[in-house]
Amino acid sequence: MIASVENLAIIWASIDRLCSGLPAGQWDLPTGCPGWTVKDQVSHLVDYEARALGRPAPRHEPGPLPHVKNEMGRANEVGVGARRAMSGAAVLAEFRRVTAERLAQLRRLTPGDLAAQTATPAGPGTVADLLTLRVMDSWSHEQDIRRAVGRPGHTEGPAAEEALAYFARFLPYLVGKRAAAPDGATVAFRIGARPLLAVEVAGGRGRTAADPGPATVDLAIPVATFAALVGGRCDAPDDTVISGDQRLGRRVLESMAFLP
């Protein structure tokens, strides 16, 4: 059993359950990804996994769109735009077919396959690295849908933990470089009910603190809010509790978006 593959199965099943009962009007609700509706979120996931199966990209040429900022965004818009005329039910049916086929493919991967080098959206890596990115991306888009339709959930369990562990790798960089926390500062993150994660700054660089002293600022962030913040979503809730240095805490929160 490959943990990342089974986590994808968990997320995709959760998205299926979430979307199965959506009223027709909720498919067109806007989400925290500018320009994308609930249906567009599912279309994006369908398109990526369909291409991973070797299916050709849809014949669609996106026009100028204000929310498309780079080539990755334009590539994403091809599969999303091609499905905009479809009903939500039709997109969900395609999602079920594609993810079932994709899981069957992924469950056949060998240890050698997982160690193989491949291109990933984050740069060169292994197939195992790419699978973790797929867990992160799929879970993040599930959270986008949940915020849009007002049905929070799936913030615990192995799939959520894999996504959150991926995000946590970047906290030292976000604190030390993006937020430019001063030397000697310690920023404590309390993400949901998870153990405290502290980042201390020395020489202009952040690092995870194994035995942190008193925090300069303590950030208590609900899991769903954390996902929205690191994703740079425009609907990120303003419900983080900042204790300590308010200015630094606010600067860290404003610096957390790093996903393209």
C-alpha positions as CSV (number, residue, x, y, z in Angstrom):
1,M,0.0,0.0,0.0
2,I,1.3,3.4,-1.0
3,A,0.3,6.0,1.6
4,S,0.0,8.9,-0.8
5,V,-2.1,6.9,-3.2
6,E,-4.5,5.9,-0.5
7,N,-4.7,9.5,0.7
8,L,-5.7,10.5,-2.8
9,A,-8.4,7.9,-2.6
10,I,-9.6,9.4,0.7
11,I,-9.7,12.9,-0.7
12,W,-11.4,12.0,-4.0
13,A,-14.0,10.0,-2.1
14,S,-14.6,12.9,0.2
15,I,-15.0,15.3,-2.8
16,D,-17.4,12.9,-4.4
17,R,-19.6,12.7,-1.2
18,L,-19.4,16.5,-0.8
19,C,-20.5,17.2,-4.3
20,S,-23.0,14.4,-4.8
21,G,-25.7,16.3,-2.9
22,L,-25.0,19.8,-4.2
23,P,-28.1,21.7,-5.4
24,A,-27.7,22.8,-9.0
25,G,-27.1,26.4,-8.1
26,Q,-24.2,25.7,-5.8
27,W,-22.0,24.4,-8.6
28,D,-21.7,28.0,-9.8
29,L,-20.8,29.5,-6.5
30,P,-17.5,31.5,-6.6
31,T,-14.6,30.1,-4.6
32,G,-11.4,31.5,-3.1
33,C,-9.5,30.9,-6.4
34,P,-10.3,34.0,-8.4
35,G,-12.4,33.3,-11.5
36,W,-13.2,29.7,-10.4
37,T,-16.5,28.3,-9.3
38,V,-17.2,25.1,-7.4
39,K,-17.6,23.3,-10.7
40,D,-14.3,24.7,-12.0
41,Q,-12.5,23.3,-9.0
42,V,-13.7,19.8,-9.8
43,S,-13.0,20.4,-13.5
44,H,-9.4,21.3,-12.6
45,L,-8.9,18.0,-10.7
46,V,-10.5,16.0,-13.5
47,D,-8.3,17.6,-16.1
48,Y,-5.0,17.0,-14.3
49,E,-5.7,13.4,-13.6
50,A,-7.0,12.8,-17.1
51,R,-3.8,14.2,-18.6
52,A,-1.8,12.0,-16.1
53,L,-3.6,9.0,-17.7
54,G,-2.3,10.1,-21.1
55,R,-5.5,11.6,-22.4
56,P,-5.0,14.6,-24.7
57,A,-5.7,18.1,-23.6
58,P,-9.1,19.4,-24.5
59,R,-9.3,21.6,-27.6
60,H,-9.9,24.9,-25.9
61,E,-8.1,28.2,-26.2
62,P,-8.7,30.4,-23.2
63,G,-9.3,34.1,-23.9
64,P,-7.8,36.9,-21.8
65,L,-8.8,36.3,-18.2
66,P,-7.9,38.7,-15.4
67,H,-7.2,35.9,-12.9
68,V,-4.6,34.1,-15.2
69,K,-1.2,35.5,-14.2
70,N,1.3,33.0,-15.7
71,E,1.7,30.0,-18.0
72,M,0.7,27.5,-15.3
73,G,-2.5,29.4,-14.8
74,R,-3.2,29.4,-18.5
75,A,-2.5,25.7,-18.8
76,N,-4.9,25.1,-15.9
77,E,-7.6,27.2,-17.6
78,V,-7.6,25.0,-20.7
79,G,-9.2,22.0,-18.9
80,V,-11.4,24.2,-16.7
81,G,-12.7,26.4,-19.6
82,A,-13.4,23.4,-21.8
83,R,-15.8,22.0,-19.2
84,R,-17.7,25.3,-18.3
85,A,-20.6,24.4,-20.6
86,M,-21.0,21.0,-18.8
87,S,-23.4,20.6,-15.9
88,G,-22.0,20.0,-12.5
89,A,-23.5,16.5,-12.5
90,A,-21.6,15.7,-15.8
91,V,-18.3,17.0,-14.4
92,L,-18.8,15.0,-11.3
93,A,-19.5,11.8,-13.4
94,E,-16.3,12.4,-15.3
95,F,-14.4,13.0,-12.0
96,R,-15.6,9.6,-10.8
97,R,-14.5,7.8,-14.0
98,V,-11.2,9.5,-14.2
99,T,-10.2,9.1,-10.5
100,A,-11.2,5.4,-10.5
101,E,-9.0,4.8,-13.5
102,R,-6.2,6.8,-12.0
103,L,-6.3,5.0,-8.7
104,A,-6.1,1.7,-10.4
105,Q,-3.0,2.9,-12.3
106,L,-1.3,4.4,-9.2
107,R,-1.9,1.3,-7.1
108,R,0.2,-0.7,-9.5
109,L,3.3,1.5,-8.9
110,T,6.4,-0.3,-7.6
111,P,9.1,1.0,-5.2
112,G,11.2,1.6,-8.3
113,D,8.5,3.6,-9.9
114,L,8.1,5.8,-6.8
115,A,11.9,6.5,-6.8
116,A,12.0,7.4,-10.5
117,Q,12.9,11.0,-11.4
118,T,10.1,13.1,-12.9
119,A,9.1,16.7,-13.4
120,T,6.8,18.2,-10.8
121,P,5.1,21.6,-10.5
122,A,7.7,22.4,-7.9
123,G,10.6,21.4,-10.0
124,P,12.6,18.1,-10.5
125,G,11.6,15.4,-8.1
126,T,10.6,11.8,-7.8
127,V,7.2,10.2,-8.5
128,A,6.7,10.0,-4.7
129,D,7.3,13.7,-4.5
130,L,4.7,14.3,-7.2
131,L,2.1,12.1,-5.4
132,T,2.5,14.3,-2.3
133,L,1.9,17.3,-4.4
134,R,-1.2,15.7,-5.8
135,V,-2.4,15.0,-2.2
136,M,-1.8,18.7,-1.3
137,D,-3.5,20.1,-4.4
138,S,-6.5,17.8,-4.2
139,W,-7.0,18.5,-0.5
140,S,-6.6,22.2,-1.0
141,H,-9.2,22.3,-3.7
142,E,-11.6,20.2,-1.5
143,Q,-11.2,22.9,1.1
144,D,-11.9,25.6,-1.5
145,I,-15.2,23.8,-2.3
146,R,-16.1,23.4,1.3
147,R,-15.6,27.0,2.1
148,A,-17.7,28.0,-0.9
149,V,-20.7,25.8,-0.1
150,G,-20.5,26.3,3.7
151,R,-19.7,22.7,4.6
152,P,-16.5,22.6,6.5
153,G,-14.8,19.3,7.2
154,H,-12.0,16.9,6.4
155,T,-9.4,18.8,8.5
156,E,-8.2,15.6,10.2
157,G,-7.0,12.2,9.2
158,P,-4.0,10.9,7.1
159,A,-4.8,12.8,3.9
160,A,-5.1,16.2,5.7
161,E,-1.9,15.4,7.7
162,E,0.1,14.7,4.5
163,A,-1.0,18.0,3.0
164,L,-0.3,19.9,6.2
165,A,3.1,18.4,6.6
166,Y,4.0,19.5,3.1
167,F,2.9,23.1,3.9
168,A,4.8,23.0,7.2
169,R,8.1,22.6,5.3
170,F,7.8,26.1,4.1
171,L,7.1,27.9,7.4
172,P,10.8,28.7,8.2
173,Y,11.2,30.3,4.8
174,L,7.9,32.2,5.1
175,V,8.8,33.5,8.5
176,G,12.5,34.3,7.9
177,K,12.4,35.6,4.3
178,R,8.9,36.5,3.3
179,A,7.8,38.1,6.6
180,A,11.4,39.2,7.5
181,A,11.0,38.4,11.1
182,P,13.9,39.9,13.1
183,D,16.8,37.8,14.4
184,G,16.0,36.3,17.8
185,A,12.2,36.2,17.0
186,T,10.3,33.0,17.6
187,V,6.9,32.4,15.8
188,A,4.8,29.7,17.2
189,F,2.1,28.1,15.0
190,R,-0.8,26.2,16.6
191,I,-2.6,24.7,13.6
192,G,-5.9,23.3,14.8
193,A,-5.2,20.8,17.6
194,R,-1.8,19.8,16.2
195,P,1.4,20.0,18.3
196,L,3.0,23.4,18.4
197,L,5.4,24.1,15.6
198,A,7.9,26.9,16.3
199,V,10.1,28.8,13.9
200,E,13.1,30.8,15.3
201,V,15.1,33.3,13.2
202,A,18.9,33.7,13.3
203,G,21.0,35.3,10.6
204,G,18.0,36.3,8.7
205,R,16.9,32.7,8.2
206,G,14.1,30.8,9.8
207,R,14.5,27.3,11.2
208,T,12.3,24.9,13.0
209,A,12.9,25.1,16.7
210,A,13.2,21.7,18.5
211,D,13.2,23.3,22.0
212,P,11.8,26.8,21.6
213,G,11.8,29.4,24.3
214,P,9.0,31.9,24.8
215,A,7.4,32.9,21.5
216,T,7.6,36.4,20.2
217,V,4.2,35.8,18.6
218,D,1.8,32.9,18.9
219,L,-0.6,32.2,16.0
220,A,-3.6,29.9,16.6
221,I,-4.9,29.1,13.2
222,P,-7.8,26.8,12.3
223,V,-6.8,24.1,9.8
224,A,-9.2,25.3,7.1
225,T,-7.9,28.9,7.5
226,F,-4.3,27.7,7.3
227,A,-5.1,25.9,4.0
228,A,-6.6,29.1,2.6
229,L,-3.7,31.3,3.8
230,V,-0.9,29.2,2.3
231,G,-3.0,28.9,-0.9
232,G,-3.4,32.7,-1.1
233,R,-7.1,32.3,-1.4
234,C,-9.2,35.5,-1.4
235,D,-11.8,34.0,0.9
236,A,-9.3,33.1,3.7
237,P,-11.2,33.6,7.0
238,D,-9.9,36.3,9.4
239,D,-10.2,34.1,12.5
240,T,-6.5,33.5,13.5
241,V,-5.9,34.4,17.2
242,I,-2.6,36.4,17.5
243,S,-1.0,36.5,20.9
244,G,2.1,38.6,21.5
245,D,3.7,40.9,18.8
246,Q,0.6,41.8,16.8
247,R,2.5,43.6,14.0
248,L,4.8,40.6,13.4
249,G,1.9,38.2,13.6
250,R,-0.1,40.1,11.0
251,R,3.0,40.3,8.8
252,V,3.5,36.6,9.0
253,L,-0.1,35.9,8.1
254,E,0.1,38.3,5.1
255,S,3.3,36.5,3.9
256,M,2.0,32.9,4.0
257,A,0.6,32.6,0.5
258,F,3.1,30.7,-1.6
259,L,1.2,28.4,-3.9
260,P,1.1,29.6,-7.5
